[in-house]
């Protein structure tokens, strides 16, 4: 364990914008507190970070806005929250600020904190390697260190002379290299020998409304060819469950919905129990890969967001398995390509073609190994290094 850097109690500002950031923040807080037991953490935090002792000044859900178009209606509120945080952090004289993901919010916050002499760590790289690459110049100006979950991100920052550390992914650390499907089914009360396909239409209302009808239509087509199939769906809260039930009714599809009894873990548990997963793009694709599950990625954006993205995105892929492999190892069906027929066809290929399935699942396992880096420890090491560096300049 490290000795405190000074006699005063370490004060850390920290902001997470959604559930995945809350998970990262909780692990980092736990590791930092093992080194600095008296440290305090204030900012915007979810329940996991608060359970580790962090104080949240605003509900984390206020930052959970998705899409270029959708955020426009919330700008005044978000600017107000940012300004109040800056005032609070300066008044508290925090020793370091850690922004976790939520780049559109955190980077604007960080560009006000760093000029005030506060060291800044940004945990989870924005997708600058994929789109709006010009942002890297702004990141260089307002961030001292970027903590990267993925190896190709550090390479990008090295090429642009931005200090970055590849810490690996905490999910890869926490999930076993071999998934226990039987245990997940028992936990959910499912038949041990059932034929289950998980449907994950997203965690936000807008996502579910755009994607669920397509996924459920694909599920009906799968049933025609595979009548023994059963569909299982996670719901992170009562609102999403109501949305899902409405779309199931409209589609005339039967499925079992599992409520979030375990914090943020119901989606992972449902995927773990499935033979295949059909899901929206996002962190869930990484979870499915780490669970070694055949998957089909299907996604639809607001039409204007998609139109803008077509001109801005530089990456060939959108799902994390393909980005990590730098080749198409899982099918991606985006916008107009995300049709029920295409989704059903790709799902059946996973289930029917043994060589196709096994070769890709082997790739999943190798990628899992590459991401196991003890992320909480490496992230805390980077924060500690920055604190020591700052102390040497005082």
C-alpha positions in Angstrom: 0.0 0.0 0.0 1.1 3.5 -0.7 1.6 6.2 1.9 -0.5 9.3 1.6 0.9 11.9 -0.6 0.4 14.7 2.0 -1.0 15.2 5.4 -4.4 16.4 4.2 -7.3 14.0 3.3 -7.2 13.2 -0.4 -10.3 14.7 -2.1 -11.2 13.1 -5.5 -13.9 14.4 -7.9 -15.5 11.7 -9.9 -18.3 11.6 -12.5 -19.9 8.6 -14.1 -22.8 8.9 -16.6 -24.3 5.4 -16.8 -24.4 1.9 -15.3 -21.2 0.7 -17.0 -19.3 3.7 -15.7 -20.7 3.2 -12.2 -19.3 -0.3 -12.3 -15.9 0.9 -13.4 -16.0 3.7 -10.8 -16.8 1.3 -8.0 -13.8 -0.9 -8.7 -11.5 2.1 -9.0 -12.8 3.7 -5.8 -12.3 0.4 -3.9 -8.7 0.0 -5.1 -7.9 3.7 -4.4 -9.4 3.4 -0.9 -7.1 0.4 -0.2 -4.2 2.8 -0.9 -5.7 6.0 0.6 -8.1 4.9 3.3 -9.1 8.5 4.2 -9.8 9.6 0.6 -13.2 11.1 -0.1 -15.1 10.9 -3.4 -17.7 13.4 -4.6 -19.4 14.0 -8.0 -22.0 12.1 -9.9 -22.2 8.5 -9.0 -24.5 5.5 -9.4 -25.5 3.0 -6.6 -22.4 0.9 -6.9 -20.0 3.9 -6.4 -22.2 5.2 -3.6 -22.0 1.8 -1.9 -18.2 2.3 -1.9 -18.6 5.6 -0.1 -18.8 8.1 -2.9 -21.2 11.1 -2.6 -23.4 11.9 -5.6 -24.4 15.5 -6.0 -26.8 14.8 -8.8 -28.7 11.6 -10.0 -26.5 9.7 -12.5 -29.6 9.2 -14.7 -29.5 12.9 -15.6 -26.4 12.3 -17.8 -27.8 9.2 -19.5 -28.7 10.9 -22.8 -28.1 9.1 -26.1 -27.7 10.3 -29.6 -26.7 13.6 -31.3 -30.3 14.7 -31.7 -31.7 13.6 -28.4 -29.2 15.5 -26.3 -30.2 18.9 -27.8 -33.3 19.1 -25.7 -31.3 18.7 -22.5 -28.4 21.1 -23.1 -29.5 23.8 -20.7 -29.9 21.3 -17.8 -26.6 19.6 -18.6 -24.7 22.9 -18.7 -26.2 23.9 -15.4 -25.1 20.6 -13.8 -21.6 21.1 -15.2 -21.3 24.6 -13.9 -22.4 23.6 -10.4 -19.9 20.7 -10.4 -17.0 23.0 -11.4 -18.0 25.4 -8.6 -18.1 22.6 -6.1 -14.9 21.0 -7.1 -13.0 24.3 -7.0 -14.5 25.1 -3.6 -13.5 21.6 -2.3 -10.0 22.0 -3.8 -10.1 18.4 -5.1 -6.7 16.8 -5.7 -7.7 15.0 -8.9 -10.7 14.6 -11.1 -11.7 11.3 -12.7 -14.2 11.5 -15.5 -15.6 8.1 -16.4 -17.0 7.7 -19.9 -19.8 10.2 -20.7 -17.3 12.1 -23.0 -19.7 14.8 -24.2 -20.3 15.9 -20.6 -17.0 15.0 -18.9 -14.6 16.5 -21.5 -16.4 19.8 -21.2 -16.1 19.6 -17.5 -12.4 18.6 -17.7 -11.6 21.6 -20.0 -12.6 23.9 -17.1 -10.8 21.9 -14.3 -7.4 21.3 -15.8 -6.6 25.1 -16.4 -7.5 25.5 -12.7 -4.5 23.3 -11.8 -6.5 20.1 -11.1 -5.0 16.9 -12.6 -7.5 15.2 -14.9 -7.9 11.5 -15.6 -10.4 10.4 -18.3 -11.4 6.7 -17.8 -12.7 5.0 -20.9 -11.6 6.5 -24.1 -14.2 8.4 -26.3 -14.5 6.7 -29.7 -12.1 9.2 -31.3 -10.5 6.5 -33.3 -13.9 5.8 -34.9 -15.4 9.2 -35.5 -14.8 12.9 -34.8 -11.0 12.2 -34.7 -10.3 16.0 -34.3 -11.4 15.6 -30.7 -8.0 14.2 -29.9 -6.6 17.7 -29.9 -9.1 18.8 -27.3 -8.4 15.7 -25.2 -4.7 16.6 -25.2 -5.5 20.0 -23.9 -7.9 19.0 -21.1 -6.8 15.6 -20.0 -3.5 14.5 -18.3 -4.0 10.7 -18.7 -6.5 8.6 -20.6 -7.3 5.1 -19.2 -8.0 2.8 -22.1 -10.1 -0.4 -21.9 -9.0 -1.6 -25.3 -5.5 -2.1 -26.7 -6.1 -0.4 -30.0 -7.1 2.8 -28.2 -3.7 3.3 -26.6 -2.0 2.8 -30.0 -4.2 5.7 -31.3 -3.3 8.0 -28.5 0.4 7.1 -28.7 0.3 8.2 -32.4 -1.2 11.5 -31.3 1.2 12.2 -28.4 -1.5 11.9 -25.7 -0.5 10.1 -22.4 -2.6 6.9 -22.3 -2.6 3.7 -20.3 -4.1 0.4 -21.4 -5.7 -1.0 -18.2 -7.7 -3.8 -19.8 -11.4 -4.3 -19.2 -12.8 -5.1 -15.7 -15.5 -7.3 -17.2 -12.7 -9.5 -18.6 -11.2 -9.7 -15.1 -14.4 -10.5 -13.4 -15.9 -13.1 -15.8 -14.5 -16.6 -15.9 -12.9 -17.8 -19.0 -15.5 -20.6 -19.3 -19.2 -19.6 -18.9 -21.4 -21.8 -16.8 -24.6 -21.9 -18.8 -26.3 -24.6 -16.6 -25.8 -22.4 -13.5 -27.3 -19.4 -15.1 -30.3 -21.4 -16.3 -30.8 -22.8 -12.8 -30.6 -19.3 -11.3 -33.3 -18.1 -13.7 -35.4 -21.2 -13.2 -35.1 -22.3 -16.8 -35.0 -25.8 -18.1 -31.4 -27.2 -18.2 -31.9 -28.7 -21.7 -34.1 -25.9 -23.2 -33.4 -24.1 -26.4 -33.1 -20.4 -25.5 -32.4 -17.3 -27.5 -31.8 -14.1 -25.6 -33.2 -10.8 -27.0 -31.7 -7.6 -25.8 -33.3 -4.6 -27.5 -31.4 -2.0 -25.3 -31.7 -0.3 -22.0 -33.1 3.1 -23.0 -36.7 3.8 -24.0 -35.8 5.2 -27.4 -33.6 2.2 -28.2 -36.3 -0.3 -27.3 -38.9 1.4 -29.3 -36.7 1.4 -32.4 -35.2 -2.0 -32.1 -37.6 -4.3 -30.3 -40.2 -4.5 -33.1 -37.4 -5.7 -35.5 -35.9 -8.2 -33.0 -39.3 -9.6 -32.2 -40.3 -10.0 -35.9 -37.0 -11.9 -36.4 -37.8 -14.1 -33.4 -41.1 -15.1 -35.0 -39.3 -16.0 -38.2 -36.8 -18.2 -36.2 -39.8 -19.9 -34.6 -41.0 -21.0 -38.0 -37.8 -22.9 -38.6 -37.0 -23.8 -35.0 -40.3 -24.2 -33.2 -38.6 -25.5 -30.0 -36.9 -22.1 -29.4 -37.8 -20.1 -26.4 -37.0 -16.4 -26.0 -35.7 -14.7 -22.8 -35.4 -11.0 -22.3 -33.9 -8.9 -19.5 -35.6 -5.7 -18.3 -33.4 -3.3 -16.3 -36.4 -1.5 -14.7 -40.2 -1.4 -14.6 -40.4 1.2 -17.5 -38.4 -1.0 -19.8 -40.4 -4.0 -18.9 -43.6 -2.2 -19.8 -42.1 -1.1 -23.1 -41.0 -4.7 -23.9 -44.4 -6.2 -22.9 -46.1 -3.7 -25.2 -43.9 -4.6 -28.2 -44.3 -8.4 -27.5 -48.1 -7.9 -27.5 -47.9 -6.0 -30.8 -45.7 -8.7 -32.3 -47.8 -11.6 -31.1 -44.6 -13.2 -29.6 -44.3 -15.1 -26.3 -41.1 -14.5 -24.2 -40.1 -14.7 -20.6 -39.0 -11.3 -19.2 -36.6 -11.2 -16.3 -36.5 -8.2 -14.0 -33.3 -6.8 -12.6 -33.0 -8.5 -9.3 -29.2 -8.2 -9.2 -28.3 -4.6 -9.8 -27.0 -4.3 -13.3 -26.5 -8.1 -13.8 -29.8 -9.4 -15.3 -28.7 -8.8 -18.9 -25.5 -10.7 -18.3 -27.3 -13.6 -16.6 -29.9 -13.9 -19.4 -27.1 -13.9 -22.0 -25.2 -16.5 -20.0 -28.2 -18.8 -20.0 -28.8 -18.5 -23.8 -27.7 -20.6 -26.7 -27.5 -17.4 -28.9 -28.0 -13.7 -28.4 -29.6 -11.1 -30.6 -28.7 -7.6 -29.3 -28.3 -4.0 -29.8 -24.7 -2.7 -30.2 -22.9 -1.4 -27.1 -21.1 -2.9 -24.1 -23.5 -5.9 -24.1 -21.7 -7.1 -27.2 -18.5 -7.3 -25.2 -20.3 -9.2 -22.4 -21.7 -11.6 -24.9 -18.2 -12.2 -26.3 -16.7 -12.7 -22.9 -19.5 -15.2 -22.2 -18.6 -16.9 -25.5 -22.1 -16.6 -26.9 -23.0 -16.7 -30.6 -24.4 -13.2 -31.3 -26.1 -11.1 -33.9 -25.7 -7.4 -33.5 -28.6 -5.3 -34.9 -29.0 -1.6 -34.4 -31.1 1.3 -35.5 -30.4 5.0 -34.7 -32.6 8.0 -35.0 -32.5 8.7 -38.7 -30.8 12.1 -38.4 -28.2 10.7 -35.9 -27.5 7.9 -38.5 -27.2 10.4 -41.3 -24.7 12.5 -39.4 -22.8 9.4 -38.3 -22.3 8.2 -41.9 -20.2 11.3 -42.6 -18.3 11.2 -39.3 -17.5 7.5 -38.5 -14.1 6.3 -39.6 -14.3 2.8 -38.2 -15.2 -0.2 -40.3 -17.1 -1.9 -37.4 -19.4 -0.9 -34.6 -19.4 -3.9 -32.3 -16.6 -4.5 -29.8 -15.8 -8.1 -30.8 -15.2 -7.0 -34.4 -13.2 -3.9 -33.3 -11.0 -6.0 -31.1 -10.4 -8.7 -33.7 -10.1 -6.0 -36.5 -12.2 -8.2 -38.7 -15.8 -9.3 -38.9 -16.2 -12.2 -36.5 -19.8 -11.4 -35.6 -22.5 -10.2 -38.0 -23.4 -6.5 -37.7 -26.8 -5.4 -39.1 -27.1 -1.7 -38.9 -30.0 0.7 -39.8 -31.6 -0.5 -43.1 -29.7 -3.8 -43.0 -31.3 -4.7 -39.7 -34.3 -6.5 -41.1 -36.1 -9.4 -39.4 -35.1 -11.8 -42.3 -31.4 -10.9 -42.1 -31.4 -11.2 -38.3 -33.1 -14.6 -38.4 -30.8 -15.9 -41.1 -27.6 -14.9 -39.2 -29.0 -16.4 -36.0 -29.8 -19.7 -37.7 -26.3 -19.8 -39.2 -24.8 -19.6 -35.7 -27.1 -22.4 -34.4 -26.8 -24.7 -37.4 -23.2 -24.4 -38.6 -20.9 -26.1 -36.0 -17.6 -25.1 -37.7 -18.7 -21.5 -38.1 -19.7 -21.3 -34.4 -16.7 -23.1 -32.9 -14.1 -21.1 -34.9 -15.6 -17.8 -33.7 -16.1 -18.9 -30.1 -12.4 -19.7 -30.0 -11.6 -16.2 -31.1 -13.8 -14.9 -28.3 -11.8 -16.9 -25.8 -8.5 -15.5 -27.1 -9.8 -11.9 -27.0 -11.0 -12.5 -23.5 -7.5 -13.4 -22.4 -6.0 -10.3 -24.0 -8.3 -8.0 -22.0 -7.5 -9.5 -18.6 -5.1 -7.0 -17.2 -6.3 -6.4 -13.6 -8.0 -3.2 -14.7 -8.9 -1.8 -11.2 -5.3 -2.1 -10.1 -3.8 -0.6 -13.3 -6.3 2.3 -13.3 -5.5 3.0 -9.6 -1.7 2.8 -10.5 -2.2 5.5 -13.2 -4.2 7.8 -10.8 -1.5 7.3 -8.1 1.3 8.1 -10.6 -0.5 11.3 -11.6 -1.0 12.3 -8.0 2.7 11.8 -7.2 3.7 13.7 -10.3 1.5 16.6 -9.3 3.0 16.5 -5.7 6.5 16.8 -7.1 5.6 20.0 -8.9 4.2 21.7 -5.8 
